Amino acid sequence: MERQIIIHDITKDEFFAALKANIQNEINVLRNDLNQQTDPDRLLTIDEACEYLGVSRVTLWKYSSEGKIKKHQLGSKVYYKLSSLEAALKPNK
């Protein structure tokens, strides 16, 4: 059975303008999220870094203590730059 949506007190042009504005807003939100995810200076939490690398917290700590990945400390919080994680994934030549 086909479902119908009935809209009152709005013209077809007003409906499509509102729909276009909402779609454009969602596109902008997704674009901003994507830009933030790929920003090389973005700081990731320990859990985010572990998920990104696919390693445990112990392994991440080991990589940090061996100098393979640089950690950044802000107060008592530890963060990792996305660029540092990406560099750690590249094979050494």
MILUM-621748 format. One line per 3 residues: number of its first residue (from 1); their letters; for each residue x, y, z of N, C-alpha, C, O. Coordinates in nm, 3 decimals. Layout:
! MILUM-621748
NUM) A) X Y Z X Y Z X Y Z X Y Z  ...
! end
This chain:
! MILUM-621748
1) MER) 0.084 -0.118 0.000 0.000 0.000 0.000 0.089 0.124 0.000 0.183 0.133 0.078  0.059 0.216 -0.085 0.137 0.339 -0.098 0.098 0.437 0.012 -0.020 0.461 0.038  0.202 0.494 0.075 0.176 0.593 0.180 0.171 0.731 0.119 0.243 0.761 0.024
4) QII) 0.087 0.814 0.173 0.073 0.952 0.124 0.100 1.048 0.239 0.064 1.023 0.354  0.165 1.158 0.203 0.186 1.266 0.298 0.108 1.386 0.247 0.124 1.427 0.132  0.025 1.441 0.331 -0.056 1.557 0.293 -0.006 1.677 0.373 -0.002 1.675 0.496
7) IHD) 0.032 1.780 0.300 0.084 1.901 0.362 -0.012 2.016 0.331 -0.051 2.036 0.216  -0.049 2.089 0.433 -0.143 2.201 0.418 -0.071 2.333 0.437 0.032 2.340 0.504  -0.125 2.435 0.379 -0.080 2.573 0.398 0.063 2.599 0.353 0.133 2.680 0.414
10) ITK) 0.108 2.530 0.249 0.239 2.555 0.193 0.232 2.526 0.043 0.171 2.428 -0.001  0.294 2.613 -0.032 0.293 2.590 -0.176 0.399 2.487 -0.212 0.487 2.456 -0.133  0.387 2.436 -0.334 0.485 2.340 -0.381 0.623 2.404 -0.385 0.721 2.339 -0.347
13) DEF) 0.633 2.528 -0.429 0.762 2.597 -0.434 0.821 2.618 -0.295 0.942 2.603 -0.276  0.736 2.653 -0.199 0.783 2.671 -0.061 0.832 2.538 -0.003 0.933 2.534 0.069  0.761 2.430 -0.034 0.801 2.299 0.013 0.938 2.261 -0.043 1.026 2.218 0.032
16) FAA) 0.956 2.277 -0.174 1.083 2.241 -0.235 1.197 2.332 -0.189 1.311 2.286 -0.177  1.169 2.458 -0.163 1.272 2.549 -0.111 1.315 2.505 0.029 1.434 2.505 0.061  1.218 2.468 0.113 1.250 2.421 0.248 1.325 2.289 0.243 1.420 2.269 0.318
19) LKA) 1.284 2.201 0.154 1.352 2.073 0.139 1.496 2.093 0.093 1.588 2.030 0.145  1.514 2.181 -0.005 1.649 2.211 -0.056 1.737 2.269 0.055 1.853 2.231 0.068  1.682 2.361 0.134 1.759 2.422 0.243 1.799 2.317 0.347 1.912 2.319 0.396
22) NIQ) 1.708 2.224 0.379 1.740 2.119 0.476 1.845 2.023 0.422 1.935 1.982 0.495  1.835 1.988 0.296 1.935 1.900 0.236 2.070 1.968 0.232 2.171 1.905 0.264  2.075 2.095 0.194 2.201 2.168 0.190 2.263 2.179 0.328 2.385 2.169 0.343
25) NEI) 2.179 2.198 0.430 2.229 2.204 0.568 2.291 2.071 0.607 2.399 2.069 0.667  2.226 1.960 0.575 2.280 1.828 0.607 2.410 1.802 0.533 2.503 1.744 0.590  2.419 1.845 0.408 2.544 1.831 0.332 2.656 1.909 0.399 2.768 1.859 0.411
28) NVL) 2.627 2.030 0.444 2.728 2.112 0.511 2.774 2.047 0.642 2.893 2.050 0.674  2.682 1.989 0.717 2.717 1.921 0.842 2.809 1.803 0.812 2.911 1.785 0.879  2.773 1.723 0.712 2.856 1.608 0.675 2.993 1.651 0.624 3.094 1.588 0.655
31) RND) 2.997 1.758 0.547 3.125 1.810 0.494 3.213 1.857 0.609 3.333 1.830 0.609  3.156 1.926 0.706 3.233 1.972 0.822 3.286 1.855 0.903 3.400 1.857 0.949  3.202 1.752 0.921 3.245 1.632 0.994 3.361 1.565 0.921 3.458 1.524 0.985
34) LNQ) 3.352 1.554 0.790 3.458 1.491 0.712 3.586 1.572 0.720 3.694 1.515 0.735  3.577 1.704 0.710 3.696 1.789 0.720 3.761 1.776 0.856 3.884 1.774 0.867  3.681 1.766 0.960 3.737 1.752 1.095 3.806 1.617 1.110 3.911 1.608 1.174
37) QTD) 3.749 1.513 1.050 3.807 1.380 1.063 3.940 1.369 0.991 4.025 1.289 1.031  3.960 1.446 0.886 4.083 1.435 0.807 4.182 1.546 0.837 4.287 1.552 0.773  4.153 1.633 0.932 4.245 1.741 0.971 4.367 1.678 1.037 4.353 1.614 1.141
40) PDR) 4.488 1.695 0.978 4.607 1.630 1.033 4.644 1.678 1.173 4.714 1.608 1.246  4.599 1.797 1.212 4.629 1.849 1.345 4.522 1.813 1.447 4.531 1.853 1.564  4.422 1.739 1.405 4.315 1.699 1.497 4.373 1.611 1.607 4.451 1.520 1.581
43) LLT) 4.333 1.639 1.729 4.378 1.562 1.844 4.276 1.453 1.875 4.156 1.480 1.887  4.324 1.330 1.889 4.239 1.217 1.921 4.267 1.173 2.064 4.380 1.179 2.113  4.161 1.129 2.130 4.178 1.074 2.265 4.248 0.939 2.254 4.269 0.887 2.145
46) IDE) 4.285 0.884 2.367 4.350 0.753 2.369 4.261 0.648 2.303 4.307 0.570 2.220  4.134 0.647 2.341 4.042 0.548 2.284 4.024 0.567 2.134 4.020 0.470 2.059  4.014 0.693 2.089 4.002 0.720 1.945 4.127 0.675 1.870 4.118 0.618 1.762
49) ACE) 4.244 0.701 1.929 4.370 0.661 1.866 4.380 0.509 1.857 4.423 0.456 1.755  4.340 0.440 1.963 4.341 0.293 1.961 4.249 0.239 1.852 4.285 0.147 1.779  4.131 0.298 1.842 4.036 0.254 1.740 4.090 0.282 1.600 4.077 0.199 1.510
52) YLG) 4.150 0.399 1.581 4.205 0.436 1.451 4.316 0.340 1.408 4.322 0.299 1.292  4.403 0.305 1.502 4.515 0.215 1.472 4.476 0.068 1.479 4.545 -0.017 1.423  4.367 0.039 1.547 4.326 -0.100 1.564 4.414 -0.174 1.663 4.444 -0.292 1.645
55) VSR) 4.456 -0.103 1.769 4.544 -0.162 1.870 4.482 -0.140 2.008 4.387 -0.063 2.025  4.539 -0.209 2.107 4.492 -0.193 2.245 4.559 -0.070 2.307 4.651 -0.012 2.251  4.510 -0.033 2.423 4.569 0.079 2.497 4.714 0.047 2.537 4.799 0.136 2.537
58) VTL) 4.740 -0.079 2.569 4.875 -0.121 2.607 4.970 -0.103 2.489 5.081 -0.052 2.505  4.926 -0.144 2.371 5.009 -0.131 2.252 5.033 0.015 2.219 5.145 0.053 2.183  4.931 0.097 2.231 4.948 0.240 2.206 5.047 0.301 2.305 5.133 0.381 2.266
61) WKY) 5.037 0.263 2.432 5.131 0.312 2.533 5.274 0.268 2.497 5.368 0.346 2.509  5.288 0.142 2.452 5.420 0.090 2.414 5.478 0.171 2.298 5.595 0.210 2.302  5.396 0.197 2.197 5.442 0.277 2.082 5.485 0.417 2.127 5.584 0.471 2.078
64) SSE) 5.411 0.474 2.221 5.444 0.607 2.271 5.575 0.605 2.349 5.660 0.692 2.332  5.592 0.504 2.435 5.713 0.498 2.516 5.836 0.467 2.431 5.948 0.504 2.468  5.817 0.398 2.318 5.928 0.368 2.227 5.957 0.484 2.131 6.054 0.479 2.056
67) GKI) 5.874 0.588 2.135 5.893 0.704 2.048 5.840 0.685 1.908 5.868 0.767 1.820  5.763 0.580 1.885 5.707 0.556 1.752 5.591 0.652 1.724 5.566 0.690 1.609  5.521 0.689 1.829 5.409 0.782 1.817 5.426 0.888 1.925 5.446 0.857 2.042
70) KKH) 5.418 1.013 1.884 5.432 1.123 1.979 5.297 1.151 2.044 5.194 1.164 1.977  5.300 1.160 2.177 5.177 1.195 2.248 5.183 1.341 2.289 5.291 1.399 2.303  5.068 1.399 2.308 5.054 1.539 2.349 4.972 1.539 2.477 4.863 1.482 2.483
73) QLG) 5.024 1.604 2.577 4.956 1.606 2.706 4.906 1.747 2.734 4.981 1.844 2.726  4.778 1.755 2.767 4.715 1.880 2.807 4.660 1.857 2.947 4.556 1.795 2.965  4.732 1.908 3.045 4.696 1.880 3.184 4.719 1.732 3.210 4.828 1.681 3.186
76) SKV) 4.617 1.665 3.259 4.630 1.522 3.285 4.580 1.437 3.169 4.583 1.314 3.176  4.533 1.501 3.061 4.479 1.429 2.946 4.587 1.406 2.841 4.671 1.493 2.818  4.585 1.289 2.778 4.680 1.255 2.672 4.604 1.247 2.540 4.497 1.188 2.531
79) YYK) 4.664 1.308 2.438 4.605 1.308 2.304 4.711 1.271 2.202 4.831 1.278 2.230  4.665 1.232 2.085 4.754 1.197 1.974 4.707 1.270 1.850 4.588 1.272 1.820  4.802 1.331 1.778 4.767 1.398 1.653 4.739 1.294 1.546 4.807 1.192 1.537
82) LSS) 4.639 1.321 1.466 4.605 1.232 1.356 4.725 1.213 1.264 4.748 1.102 1.215  4.802 1.318 1.240 4.919 1.307 1.152 5.024 1.212 1.210 5.091 1.142 1.135  5.039 1.209 1.343 5.133 1.117 1.407 5.089 0.972 1.390 5.171 0.883 1.370
85) LEA) 4.960 0.951 1.399 4.907 0.815 1.382 4.923 0.769 1.238 4.958 0.654 1.212  4.895 0.859 1.145 4.910 0.824 1.004 5.055 0.793 0.971 5.083 0.700 0.895  5.148 0.870 1.028 5.290 0.846 1.005 5.331 0.711 1.061 5.415 0.642 1.003
88) ALK) 5.274 0.673 1.174 5.308 0.545 1.235 5.260 0.427 1.151 5.316 0.317 1.159  5.156 0.448 1.071 5.104 0.342 0.986 5.186 0.320 0.860 5.179 0.214 0.798  5.265 0.422 0.822 5.344 0.410 0.700 5.468 0.326 0.727 5.533 0.342 0.831
91) PNK) 5.501 0.237 0.634 5.622 0.156 0.656 5.748 0.240 0.649 5.757 0.333 0.569  5.846 0.207 0.734 5.974 0.279 0.736 6.057 0.234 0.618 6.063 0.115 0.584  6.122 0.330 0.555 6.208 0.297 0.440 6.353 0.309 0.479 6.441 0.285 0.397
! end
